[in-house]
Amino acid sequence: MPQLDTSTWFIMILSMFLTLFILFQLKISNHHYPENPMTKSTKITGQHNPWENKWTKIYSPLSLPPQ
């Protein structure tokens, strides 16, 4: 049975990785990314919720008086 010739595998694998790297670099270089994206404002808006101005009492079942 003949032996499998593996002498060219290293060159093939190396050239495949190099080709893939070049293709991905060309693919990525075609994209246009924004240079300075606008930042969102983090100011608190003037919208008030009705529960902000008053305290609410939360009753736990264990703190209620026995019936």
All heavy atoms as a GROMACS GRO file, in nm:
protein
  561
    1MET      N    1   0.085  -0.119   0.000
    1MET     CA    2   0.000   0.000   0.000
    1MET      C    3   0.089   0.124   0.000
    1MET      O    4   0.183   0.133   0.079
    1MET     CB    5  -0.088  -0.004   0.125
    1MET     CG    6  -0.205   0.086   0.114
    1MET     SD    7  -0.328   0.034   0.235
    1MET     CE    8  -0.439   0.165   0.211
    2PRO      N    9   0.060   0.223  -0.087
    2PRO     CA   10   0.150   0.339  -0.096
    2PRO      C   11   0.136   0.434   0.023
    2PRO      O   12   0.032   0.442   0.086
    2PRO     CB   13   0.105   0.408  -0.225
    2PRO     CG   14  -0.034   0.364  -0.248
    2PRO     CD   15  -0.046   0.228  -0.186
    3GLN      N   16   0.243   0.502   0.052
    3GLN     CA   17   0.246   0.600   0.161
    3GLN      C   18   0.180   0.729   0.115
    3GLN      O   19   0.188   0.767  -0.001
    3GLN     CB   20   0.390   0.629   0.201
    3GLN     CG   21   0.454   0.519   0.281
    3GLN     CD   22   0.416   0.533   0.427
    3GLN    OE1   23   0.370   0.635   0.468
    3GLN    NE2   24   0.435   0.426   0.501
    4LEU      N   25   0.117   0.798   0.211
    4LEU     CA   26   0.055   0.926   0.182
    4LEU      C   27   0.162   1.035   0.187
    4LEU      O   28   0.233   1.049   0.286
    4LEU     CB   29  -0.056   0.956   0.284
    4LEU     CG   30  -0.133   1.084   0.263
    4LEU    CD1   31  -0.207   1.081   0.130
    4LEU    CD2   32  -0.232   1.104   0.376
    5ASP      N   33   0.172   1.112   0.080
    5ASP     CA   34   0.274   1.217   0.073
    5ASP      C   35   0.221   1.342   0.144
    5ASP      O   36   0.129   1.408   0.096
    5ASP     CB   37   0.306   1.247  -0.074
    5ASP     CG   38   0.417   1.348  -0.086
    5ASP    OD1   39   0.493   1.365   0.011
    5ASP    OD2   40   0.425   1.412  -0.192
    6THR      N   41   0.281   1.376   0.257
    6THR     CA   42   0.237   1.493   0.335
    6THR      C   43   0.336   1.608   0.328
    6THR      O   44   0.330   1.700   0.408
    6THR     CB   45   0.218   1.453   0.482
    6THR    OG1   46   0.342   1.404   0.531
    6THR    CG2   47   0.110   1.348   0.496
    7SER      N   48   0.426   1.604   0.235
    7SER     CA   49   0.529   1.708   0.229
    7SER      C   50   0.474   1.844   0.189
    7SER      O   51   0.534   1.946   0.222
    7SER     CB   52   0.640   1.665   0.132
    7SER     OG   53   0.587   1.652   0.002
    8THR      N   54   0.362   1.850   0.119
    8THR     CA   55   0.310   1.979   0.074
    8THR      C   56   0.199   2.033   0.165
    8THR      O   57   0.146   2.141   0.140
    8THR     CB   58   0.254   1.966  -0.069
    8THR    OG1   59   0.151   1.868  -0.069
    8THR    CG2   60   0.363   1.928  -0.166
    9TRP      N   61   0.163   1.959   0.267
    9TRP     CA   62   0.053   2.002   0.354
    9TRP      C   63   0.083   2.134   0.424
    9TRP      O   64  -0.003   2.220   0.437
    9TRP     CB   65   0.022   1.894   0.456
    9TRP     CG   66  -0.055   1.778   0.398
    9TRP    CD1   67  -0.072   1.748   0.267
    9TRP    CD2   68  -0.123   1.679   0.471
    9TRP    NE1   69  -0.148   1.635   0.253
    9TRP    CE2   70  -0.180   1.589   0.378
    9TRP    CE3   71  -0.141   1.653   0.606
    9TRP    CZ2   72  -0.254   1.479   0.415
    9TRP    CZ3   73  -0.216   1.542   0.642
    9TRP    CH2   74  -0.272   1.458   0.548
   10PHE      N   75   0.205   2.147   0.473
   10PHE     CA   76   0.240   2.269   0.546
   10PHE      C   77   0.226   2.392   0.457
   10PHE      O   78   0.168   2.494   0.498
   10PHE     CB   79   0.384   2.258   0.600
   10PHE     CG   80   0.428   2.380   0.674
   10PHE    CD1   81   0.377   2.409   0.800
   10PHE    CD2   82   0.518   2.469   0.616
   10PHE    CE1   83   0.417   2.522   0.867
   10PHE    CE2   84   0.558   2.581   0.683
   10PHE     CZ   85   0.508   2.609   0.809
   11ILE      N   86   0.272   2.385   0.335
   11ILE     CA   87   0.262   2.496   0.241
   11ILE      C   88   0.115   2.525   0.208
   11ILE      O   89   0.073   2.641   0.203
   11ILE     CB   90   0.339   2.464   0.110
   11ILE    CG1   91   0.484   2.433   0.138
   11ILE    CG2   92   0.324   2.577   0.010
   11ILE    CD1   93   0.564   2.551   0.185
   12MET      N   94   0.037   2.420   0.190
   12MET     CA   95  -0.105   2.440   0.158
   12MET      C   96  -0.181   2.506   0.274
   12MET      O   97  -0.260   2.597   0.254
   12MET     CB   98  -0.170   2.304   0.126
   12MET     CG   99  -0.129   2.247  -0.008
   12MET     SD  100  -0.175   2.353  -0.145
   12MET     CE  101  -0.351   2.344  -0.135
   13ILE      N  102  -0.156   2.459   0.394
   13ILE     CA  103  -0.225   2.515   0.511
   13ILE      C  104  -0.181   2.659   0.534
   13ILE      O  105  -0.264   2.748   0.561
   13ILE     CB  106  -0.198   2.427   0.635
   13ILE    CG1  107  -0.268   2.293   0.617
   13ILE    CG2  108  -0.245   2.496   0.762
   13ILE    CD1  109  -0.233   2.191   0.721
   14LEU      N  110  -0.055   2.686   0.521
   14LEU     CA  111  -0.003   2.821   0.538
   14LEU      C  112  -0.060   2.915   0.432
   14LEU      O  113  -0.103   3.027   0.463
   14LEU     CB  114   0.150   2.819   0.530
   14LEU     CG  115   0.222   2.939   0.589
   14LEU    CD1  116   0.194   2.947   0.737
   14LEU    CD2  117   0.370   2.926   0.562
   15SER      N  118  -0.064   2.873   0.309
   15SER     CA  119  -0.119   2.958   0.204
   15SER      C  120  -0.270   2.977   0.220
   15SER      O  121  -0.323   3.084   0.190
   15SER     CB  122  -0.087   2.900   0.066
   15SER     OG  123  -0.149   2.776   0.051
   16MET      N  124  -0.339   2.876   0.272
   16MET     CA  125  -0.483   2.891   0.297
   16MET      C  126  -0.507   2.996   0.405
   16MET      O  127  -0.593   3.083   0.390
   16MET     CB  128  -0.541   2.757   0.343
   16MET     CG  129  -0.688   2.763   0.375
   16MET     SD  130  -0.746   2.621   0.466
   16MET     CE  131  -0.661   2.641   0.621
   17PHE      N  132  -0.432   2.993   0.514
   17PHE     CA  133  -0.448   3.093   0.619
   17PHE      C  134  -0.414   3.234   0.569
   17PHE      O  135  -0.482   3.332   0.603
   17PHE     CB  136  -0.362   3.059   0.742
   17PHE     CG  137  -0.426   2.957   0.830
   17PHE    CD1  138  -0.358   2.841   0.862
   17PHE    CD2  139  -0.552   2.976   0.883
   17PHE    CE1  140  -0.415   2.746   0.944
   17PHE    CE2  141  -0.611   2.882   0.966
   17PHE     CZ  142  -0.542   2.767   0.996
   18LEU      N  143  -0.311   3.244   0.491
   18LEU     CA  144  -0.273   3.374   0.436
   18LEU      C  145  -0.382   3.428   0.343
   18LEU      O  146  -0.419   3.545   0.350
   18LEU     CB  147  -0.141   3.361   0.360
   18LEU     CG  148  -0.085   3.489   0.301
   18LEU    CD1  149  -0.048   3.586   0.411
   18LEU    CD2  150   0.034   3.458   0.214
   19THR      N  151  -0.438   3.343   0.261
   19THR     CA  152  -0.546   3.384   0.170
   19THR      C  153  -0.670   3.426   0.248
   19THR      O  154  -0.733   3.528   0.218
   19THR     CB  155  -0.581   3.268   0.075
   19THR    OG1  156  -0.462   3.226   0.008
   19THR    CG2  157  -0.684   3.310  -0.027
   20LEU      N  158  -0.706   3.349   0.350
   20LEU     CA  159  -0.821   3.385   0.432
   20LEU      C  160  -0.799   3.517   0.503
   20LEU      O  161  -0.890   3.600   0.513
   20LEU     CB  162  -0.850   3.275   0.534
   20LEU     CG  163  -0.921   3.152   0.481
   20LEU    CD1  164  -0.930   3.045   0.588
   20LEU    CD2  165  -1.060   3.190   0.431
   21PHE      N  166  -0.680   3.538   0.554
   21PHE     CA  167  -0.648   3.664   0.622
   21PHE      C  168  -0.662   3.782   0.526
   21PHE      O  169  -0.723   3.884   0.559
   21PHE     CB  170  -0.507   3.657   0.680
   21PHE     CG  171  -0.464   3.784   0.746
   21PHE    CD1  172  -0.513   3.818   0.870
   21PHE    CD2  173  -0.374   3.869   0.682
   21PHE    CE1  174  -0.474   3.936   0.930
   21PHE    CE2  175  -0.335   3.986   0.742
   21PHE     CZ  176  -0.384   4.020   0.866
   22ILE      N  177  -0.609   3.769   0.407
   22ILE     CA  178  -0.618   3.877   0.308
   22ILE      C  179  -0.762   3.901   0.267
   22ILE      O  180  -0.807   4.017   0.257
   22ILE     CB  181  -0.529   3.844   0.186
   22ILE    CG1  182  -0.382   3.849   0.226
   22ILE    CG2  183  -0.557   3.940   0.071
   22ILE    CD1  184  -0.288   3.797   0.121
   23LEU      N  185  -0.838   3.796   0.246
   23LEU     CA  186  -0.979   3.813   0.209
   23LEU      C  187  -1.059   3.884   0.319
   23LEU      O  188  -1.139   3.973   0.291
   23LEU     CB  189  -1.042   3.678   0.177
   23LEU     CG  190  -1.005   3.617   0.042
   23LEU    CD1  191  -1.064   3.478   0.029
   23LEU    CD2  192  -1.054   3.706  -0.070
   24PHE      N  193  -1.038   3.844   0.443
   24PHE     CA  194  -1.110   3.910   0.552
   24PHE      C  195  -1.067   4.055   0.569
   24PHE      O  196  -1.149   4.141   0.600
   24PHE     CB  197  -1.092   3.833   0.683
   24PHE     CG  198  -1.188   3.719   0.698
   24PHE    CD1  199  -1.145   3.588   0.687
   24PHE    CD2  200  -1.322   3.742   0.721
   24PHE    CE1  201  -1.233   3.484   0.700
   24PHE    CE2  202  -1.412   3.638   0.734
   24PHE     CZ  203  -1.368   3.508   0.723
   25GLN      N  204  -0.939   4.083   0.548
   25GLN     CA  205  -0.894   4.222   0.558
   25GLN      C  206  -0.959   4.307   0.448
   25GLN      O  207  -1.000   4.420   0.473
   25GLN     CB  208  -0.741   4.228   0.545
   25GLN     CG  209  -0.667   4.172   0.664
   25GLN     CD  210  -0.693   4.252   0.789
   25GLN    OE1  211  -0.693   4.373   0.786
   25GLN    NE2  212  -0.714   4.183   0.898
   26LEU      N  213  -0.968   4.254   0.330
   26LEU     CA  214  -1.033   4.328   0.221
   26LEU      C  215  -1.182   4.346   0.247
   26LEU      O  216  -1.239   4.452   0.219
   26LEU     CB  217  -1.012   4.255   0.088
   26LEU     CG  218  -0.870   4.259   0.032
   26LEU    CD1  219  -0.860   4.168  -0.089
   26LEU    CD2  220  -0.831   4.400  -0.003
   27LYS      N  221  -1.244   4.244   0.304
   27LYS     CA  222  -1.388   4.252   0.333
   27LYS      C  223  -1.415   4.356   0.442
   27LYS      O  224  -1.509   4.434   0.433
   27LYS     CB  225  -1.436   4.115   0.378
   27LYS     CG  226  -1.583   4.092   0.362
   27LYS     CD  227  -1.610   3.945   0.379
   27LYS     CE  228  -1.749   3.906   0.347
   27LYS     NZ  229  -1.792   3.934   0.214
   28ILE      N  230  -1.331   4.358   0.544
   28ILE     CA  231  -1.350   4.452   0.654
   28ILE      C  232  -1.317   4.594   0.610
   28ILE      O  233  -1.381   4.690   0.653
   28ILE     CB  234  -1.264   4.409   0.775
   28ILE    CG1  235  -1.323   4.283   0.838
   28ILE    CG2  236  -1.254   4.519   0.879
   28ILE    CD1  237  -1.237   4.221   0.944
   29SER      N  238  -1.220   4.611   0.524
   29SER     CA  239  -1.179   4.746   0.484
   29SER      C  240  -1.284   4.816   0.398
   29SER      O  241  -1.280   4.937   0.382
   29SER     CB  242  -1.046   4.741   0.408
   29SER     OG  243  -1.064   4.678   0.282
   30ASN      N  244  -1.381   4.741   0.343
   30ASN     CA  245  -1.487   4.802   0.263
   30ASN      C  246  -1.597   4.864   0.349
   30ASN      O  247  -1.680   4.939   0.298
   30ASN     CB  248  -1.550   4.699   0.169
   30ASN     CG  249  -1.457   4.664   0.055
   30ASN    OD1  250  -1.371   4.743   0.019
   30ASN    ND2  251  -1.473   4.546   0.001
   31HIS      N  252  -1.600   4.834   0.478
   31HIS     CA  253  -1.702   4.890   0.567
   31HIS      C  254  -1.663   5.030   0.610
   31HIS      O  255  -1.547   5.058   0.637
   31HIS     CB  256  -1.722   4.801   0.690
   31HIS     CG  257  -1.786   4.670   0.658
   31HIS    ND1  258  -1.918   4.658   0.625
   31HIS    CD2  259  -1.736   4.545   0.654
   31HIS    CE1  260  -1.947   4.532   0.602
   31HIS    NE2  261  -1.837   4.461   0.618
   32HIS      N  262  -1.762   5.117   0.620
   32HIS     CA  263  -1.738   5.253   0.666
   32HIS      C  264  -1.797   5.268   0.805
   32HIS      O  265  -1.919   5.264   0.823
   32HIS     CB  266  -1.802   5.354   0.570
   32HIS     CG  267  -1.745   5.344   0.431
   32HIS    ND1  268  -1.618   5.385   0.400
   32HIS    CD2  269  -1.796   5.294   0.317
   32HIS    CE1  270  -1.594   5.363   0.272
   32HIS    NE2  271  -1.702   5.307   0.220
   33TYR      N  272  -1.711   5.287   0.902
   33TYR     CA  273  -1.754   5.303   1.039
   33TYR      C  274  -1.757   5.451   1.074
   33TYR      O  275  -1.675   5.529   1.027
   33TYR     CB  276  -1.658   5.230   1.134
   33TYR     CG  277  -1.652   5.082   1.110
   33TYR    CD1  278  -1.543   5.024   1.046
   33TYR    CD2  279  -1.756   5.000   1.149
   33TYR    CE1  280  -1.539   4.888   1.022
   33TYR    CE2  281  -1.754   4.864   1.126
   33TYR     CZ  282  -1.644   4.809   1.064
   33TYR     OH  283  -1.640   4.675   1.041
   34PRO      N  284  -1.851   5.493   1.160
   34PRO     CA  285  -1.855   5.635   1.199
   34PRO      C  286  -1.730   5.670   1.280
   34PRO      O  287  -1.689   5.595   1.368
   34PRO     CB  288  -1.981   5.645   1.285
   34PRO     CG  289  -2.012   5.506   1.326
   34PRO     CD  290  -1.957   5.415   1.220
   35GLU      N  291  -1.671   5.784   1.249
   35GLU     CA  292  -1.547   5.822   1.316
   35GLU      C  293  -1.572   5.874   1.456
   35GLU      O  294  -1.496   5.848   1.548
   35GLU     CB  295  -1.473   5.927   1.233
   35GLU     CG  296  -1.420   5.870   1.103
   35GLU     CD  297  -1.342   5.973   1.025
   35GLU    OE1  298  -1.309   6.078   1.081
   35GLU    OE2  299  -1.316   5.948   0.906
   36ASN      N  300  -1.678   5.953   1.474
   36ASN     CA  301  -1.707   6.008   1.604
   36ASN      C  302  -1.855   5.992   1.633
   36ASN      O  303  -1.935   6.079   1.601
   36ASN     CB  304  -1.668   6.157   1.607
   36ASN     CG  305  -1.672   6.212   1.748
   36ASN    OD1  306  -1.689   6.138   1.843
   36ASN    ND2  307  -1.657   6.342   1.760
   37PRO      N  308  -1.895   5.882   1.693
   37PRO     CA  309  -2.038   5.862   1.718
   37PRO      C  310  -2.090   5.962   1.820
   37PRO      O  311  -2.019   6.002   1.912
   37PRO     CB  312  -2.045   5.718   1.770
   37PRO     CG  313  -1.910   5.688   1.821
   37PRO     CD  314  -1.814   5.772   1.742
   38MET      N  315  -2.215   6.001   1.803
   38MET     CA  316  -2.276   6.096   1.895
   38MET      C  317  -2.304   6.026   2.028
   38MET      O  318  -2.353   5.914   2.032
   38MET     CB  319  -2.407   6.150   1.838
   38MET     CG  320  -2.389   6.226   1.708
   38MET     SD  321  -2.297   6.376   1.731
   38MET     CE  322  -2.417   6.470   1.822
   39THR      N  323  -2.273   6.095   2.138
   39THR     CA  324  -2.301   6.038   2.269
   39THR      C  325  -2.442   6.074   2.311
   39THR      O  326  -2.491   6.183   2.281
   39THR     CB  327  -2.201   6.090   2.374
   39THR    OG1  328  -2.207   6.232   2.375
   39THR    CG2  329  -2.060   6.048   2.339
   40LYS      N  330  -2.506   5.984   2.382
   40LYS     CA  331  -2.641   6.008   2.428
   40LYS      C  332  -2.637   6.094   2.553
   40LYS      O  333  -2.548   6.082   2.637
   40LYS     CB  334  -2.712   5.876   2.459
   40LYS     CG  335  -2.747   5.798   2.337
   40LYS     CD  336  -2.828   5.676   2.376
   40LYS     CE  337  -2.869   5.600   2.252
   40LYS     NZ  338  -2.946   5.480   2.286
   41SER      N  339  -2.736   6.179   2.568
   41SER     CA  340  -2.745   6.264   2.685
   41SER      C  341  -2.792   6.180   2.803
   41SER      O  342  -2.887   6.103   2.793
   41SER     CB  343  -2.842   6.378   2.659
   41SER     OG  344  -2.860   6.452   2.776
   42THR      N  345  -2.726   6.199   2.918
   42THR     CA  346  -2.765   6.123   3.037
   42THR      C  347  -2.835   6.212   3.138
   42THR      O  348  -2.838   6.182   3.256
   42THR     CB  349  -2.641   6.059   3.101
   42THR    OG1  350  -2.546   6.161   3.130
   42THR    CG2  351  -2.579   5.956   3.010
   43LYS      N  352  -2.891   6.326   3.093
   43LYS     CA  353  -2.962   6.414   3.184
   43LYS      C  354  -3.091   6.348   3.231
   43LYS      O  355  -3.156   6.275   3.158
   43LYS     CB  356  -2.998   6.546   3.114
   43LYS     CG  357  -2.879   6.635   3.087
   43LYS     CD  358  -2.928   6.762   3.023
   43LYS     CE  359  -2.812   6.851   2.985
   43LYS     NZ  360  -2.857   6.972   2.916
   44ILE      N  361  -3.128   6.381   3.354
   44ILE     CA  362  -3.254   6.330   3.407
   44ILE      C  363  -3.365   6.419   3.355
   44ILE      O  364  -3.359   6.543   3.365
   44ILE     CB  365  -3.251   6.330   3.562
   44ILE    CG1  366  -3.140   6.238   3.610
   44ILE    CG2  367  -3.386   6.290   3.617
   44ILE    CD1  368  -3.120   6.242   3.759
   45THR      N  369  -3.466   6.358   3.300
   45THR     CA  370  -3.576   6.435   3.244
   45THR      C  371  -3.665   6.487   3.356
   45THR      O  372  -3.661   6.439   3.470
   45THR     CB  373  -3.660   6.349   3.148
   45THR    OG1  374  -3.708   6.237   3.220
   45THR    CG2  375  -3.575   6.302   3.030
   46GLY      N  376  -3.747   6.583   3.325
   46GLY     CA  377  -3.834   6.644   3.424
   46GLY      C  378  -3.961   6.565   3.450
   46GLY      O  379  -4.052   6.614   3.515
   47GLN      N  380  -3.970   6.445   3.404
   47GLN     CA  381  -4.090   6.364   3.422
   47GLN      C  382  -4.092   6.308   3.564
   47GLN      O  383  -3.997   6.247   3.609
   47GLN     CB  384  -4.089   6.249   3.321
   47GLN     CG  385  -4.211   6.162   3.328
   47GLN     CD  386  -4.203   6.048   3.226
   47GLN    OE1  387  -4.101   6.033   3.161
   47GLN    NE2  388  -4.307   5.972   3.216
   48HIS      N  389  -4.204   6.333   3.635
   48HIS     CA  390  -4.216   6.284   3.773
   48HIS      C  391  -4.323   6.177   3.779
   48HIS      O  392  -4.428   6.187   3.716
   48HIS     CB  393  -4.253   6.399   3.867
   48HIS     CG  394  -4.143   6.499   3.879
   48HIS    ND1  395  -4.027   6.474   3.949
   48HIS    CD2  396  -4.131   6.626   3.831
   48HIS    CE1  397  -3.948   6.580   3.943
   48HIS    NE2  398  -4.008   6.672   3.871
   49ASN      N  399  -4.298   6.078   3.859
   49ASN     CA  400  -4.395   5.973   3.881
   49ASN      C  401  -4.472   6.003   4.009
   49ASN      O  402  -4.417   6.065   4.101
   49ASN     CB  403  -4.325   5.837   3.892
   49ASN     CG  404  -4.259   5.799   3.761
   49ASN    OD1  405  -4.313   5.825   3.655
   49ASN    ND2  406  -4.142   5.738   3.769
   50PRO      N  407  -4.596   5.960   4.020
   50PRO     CA  408  -4.673   5.996   4.139
   50PRO      C  409  -4.618   5.938   4.268
   50PRO      O  410  -4.641   5.993   4.374
   50PRO     CB  411  -4.812   5.939   4.109
   50PRO     CG  412  -4.796   5.844   3.998
   50PRO     CD  413  -4.674   5.886   3.923
   51TRP      N  414  -4.540   5.831   4.261
   51TRP     CA  415  -4.488   5.773   4.385
   51TRP      C  416  -4.357   5.836   4.429
   51TRP      O  417  -4.302   5.800   4.531
   51TRP     CB  418  -4.472   5.623   4.369
   51TRP     CG  419  -4.385   5.584   4.253
   51TRP    CD1  420  -4.250   5.580   4.251
   51TRP    CD2  421  -4.430   5.546   4.124
   51TRP    NE1  422  -4.206   5.543   4.128
   51TRP    CE2  423  -4.313   5.520   4.047
   51TRP    CE3  424  -4.554   5.531   4.063
   51TRP    CZ2  425  -4.322   5.481   3.914
   51TRP    CZ3  426  -4.560   5.492   3.933
   51TRP    CH2  427  -4.445   5.467   3.859
   52GLU      N  428  -4.304   5.931   4.356
   52GLU     CA  429  -4.178   5.992   4.395
   52GLU      C  430  -4.196   6.092   4.510
   52GLU      O  431  -4.104   6.114   4.587
   52GLU     CB  432  -4.114   6.064   4.276
   52GLU     CG  433  -4.054   5.971   4.176
   52GLU     CD  434  -3.991   6.044   4.060
   52GLU    OE1  435  -4.002   6.169   4.054
   52GLU    OE2  436  -3.931   5.979   3.974
   53ASN      N  437  -4.312   6.156   4.521
   53ASN     CA  438  -4.330   6.263   4.618
   53ASN      C  439  -4.393   6.215   4.748
   53ASN      O  440  -4.408   6.294   4.840
   53ASN     CB  441  -4.420   6.372   4.558
   53ASN     CG  442  -4.351   6.437   4.439
   53ASN    OD1  443  -4.230   6.448   4.435
   53ASN    ND2  444  -4.430   6.478   4.340
   54LYS      N  445  -4.432   6.092   4.762
   54LYS     CA  446  -4.494   6.046   4.886
   54LYS      C  447  -4.436   5.911   4.927
   54LYS      O  448  -4.385   5.836   4.844
   54LYS     CB  449  -4.646   6.037   4.870
   54LYS     CG  450  -4.691   5.937   4.765
   54LYS     CD  451  -4.841   5.938   4.754
   54LYS     CE  452  -4.885   5.839   4.646
   54LYS     NZ  453  -5.028   5.838   4.627
   55TRP      N  454  -4.443   5.885   5.055
   55TRP     CA  455  -4.396   5.758   5.107
   55TRP      C  456  -4.509   5.657   5.098
   55TRP      O  457  -4.625   5.690   5.116
   55TRP     CB  458  -4.354   5.772   5.254
   55TRP     CG  459  -4.226   5.844   5.269
   55TRP    CD1  460  -4.208   5.977   5.287
   55TRP    CD2  461  -4.096   5.786   5.265
   55TRP    NE1  462  -4.077   6.007   5.296
   55TRP    CE2  463  -4.004   5.892   5.283
   55TRP    CE3  464  -4.048   5.657   5.249
   55TRP    CZ2  465  -3.868   5.870   5.284
   55TRP    CZ3  466  -3.912   5.636   5.251
   55TRP    CH2  467  -3.823   5.742   5.268
   56THR      N  468  -4.475   5.535   5.070
   56THR     CA  469  -4.575   5.429   5.071
   56THR      C  470  -4.538   5.329   5.178
   56THR      O  471  -4.419   5.304   5.204
   56THR     CB  472  -4.582   5.357   4.935
   56THR    OG1  473  -4.453   5.306   4.905
   56THR    CG2  474  -4.627   5.450   4.825
   57LYS      N  475  -4.639   5.277   5.244
   57LYS     CA  476  -4.616   5.180   5.349
   57LYS      C  477  -4.640   5.041   5.293
   57LYS      O  478  -4.743   5.016   5.230
   57LYS     CB  479  -4.712   5.205   5.464
   57LYS     CG  480  -4.645   5.223   5.595
   57LYS     CD  481  -4.749   5.248   5.700
   57LYS     CE  482  -4.677   5.288   5.826
   57LYS     NZ  483  -4.770   5.314   5.936
   58ILE      N  484  -4.548   4.951   5.314
   58ILE     CA  485  -4.564   4.814   5.270
   58ILE      C  486  -4.581   4.728   5.394
   58ILE      O  487  -4.496   4.728   5.483
   58ILE     CB  488  -4.442   4.767   5.187
   58ILE    CG1  489  -4.426   4.854   5.065
   58ILE    CG2  490  -4.456   4.620   5.150
   58ILE    CD1  491  -4.301   4.828   4.986
   59TYR      N  492  -4.692   4.661   5.402
   59TYR     CA  493  -4.721   4.579   5.519
   59TYR      C  494  -4.679   4.435   5.492
   59TYR      O  495  -4.720   4.375   5.395
   59TYR     CB  496  -4.870   4.583   5.553
   59TYR     CG  497  -4.915   4.715   5.607
   59TYR    CD1  498  -4.979   4.807   5.525
   59TYR    CD2  499  -4.892   4.748   5.740
   59TYR    CE1  500  -5.019   4.930   5.574
   59TYR    CE2  501  -4.932   4.869   5.790
   59TYR     CZ  502  -4.996   4.960   5.708
   59TYR     OH  503  -5.035   5.080   5.757
   60SER      N  504  -4.598   4.384   5.579
   60SER     CA  505  -4.560   4.244   5.573
   60SER      C  506  -4.667   4.164   5.646
   60SER      O  507  -4.720   4.209   5.747
   60SER     CB  508  -4.424   4.226   5.640
   60SER     OG  509  -4.398   4.091   5.658
   61PRO      N  510  -4.703   4.045   5.600
   61PRO     CA  511  -4.807   3.967   5.669
   61PRO      C  512  -4.771   3.937   5.814
   61PRO      O  513  -4.857   3.925   5.898
   61PRO     CB  514  -4.815   3.838   5.588
   61PRO     CG  515  -4.753   3.868   5.457
   61PRO     CD  516  -4.658   3.980   5.478
   62LEU      N  517  -4.642   3.930   5.846
   62LEU     CA  518  -4.604   3.900   5.982
   62LEU      C  519  -4.617   4.021   6.074
   62LEU      O  520  -4.626   4.007   6.196
   62LEU     CB  521  -4.459   3.847   5.986
   62LEU     CG  522  -4.437   3.716   5.913
   62LEU    CD1  523  -4.289   3.681   5.912
   62LEU    CD2  524  -4.516   3.604   5.979
   63SER      N  525  -4.615   4.142   6.019
   63SER     CA  526  -4.623   4.262   6.103
   63SER      C  527  -4.766   4.307   6.126
   63SER      O  528  -4.788   4.401   6.202
   63SER     CB  529  -4.542   4.375   6.040
   63SER     OG  530  -4.607   4.415   5.921
   64LEU      N  531  -4.864   4.244   6.062
   64LEU     CA  532  -5.004   4.281   6.084
   64LEU      C  533  -5.051   4.230   6.220
   64LEU      O  534  -5.005   4.125   6.267
   64LEU     CB  535  -5.092   4.223   5.972
   64LEU     CG  536  -5.070   4.281   5.833
   64LEU    CD1  537  -5.152   4.201   5.731
   64LEU    CD2  538  -5.111   4.426   5.829
   65PRO      N  539  -5.142   4.303   6.283
   65PRO     CA  540  -5.192   4.254   6.414
   65PRO      C  541  -5.275   4.128   6.396
   65PRO      O  542  -5.337   4.108   6.291
   65PRO     CB  543  -5.278   4.370   6.464
   65PRO     CG  544  -5.312   4.449   6.341
   65PRO     CD  545  -5.200   4.429   6.244
   66PRO      N  546  -5.274   4.041   6.495
   66PRO     CA  547  -5.353   3.916   6.482
   66PRO      C  548  -5.502   3.947   6.479
   66PRO      O  549  -5.549   4.039   6.542
   66PRO     CB  550  -5.315   3.837   6.606
   66PRO     CG  551  -5.255   3.935   6.700
   66PRO     CD  552  -5.203   4.050   6.620
   67GLN      N  553  -5.575   3.867   6.405
   67GLN     CA  554  -5.719   3.890   6.391
   67GLN      C  555  -5.798   3.797   6.479
   67GLN      O  556  -5.773   3.685   6.498
   67GLN     CB  557  -5.760   3.872   6.246
   67GLN     CG  558  -5.701   3.979   6.159
   67GLN     CD  559  -5.739   3.958   6.011
   67GLN    OE1  560  -5.797   3.857   5.974
   67GLN    NE2  561  -5.706   4.055   5.929
   0.00000   0.00000   0.00000
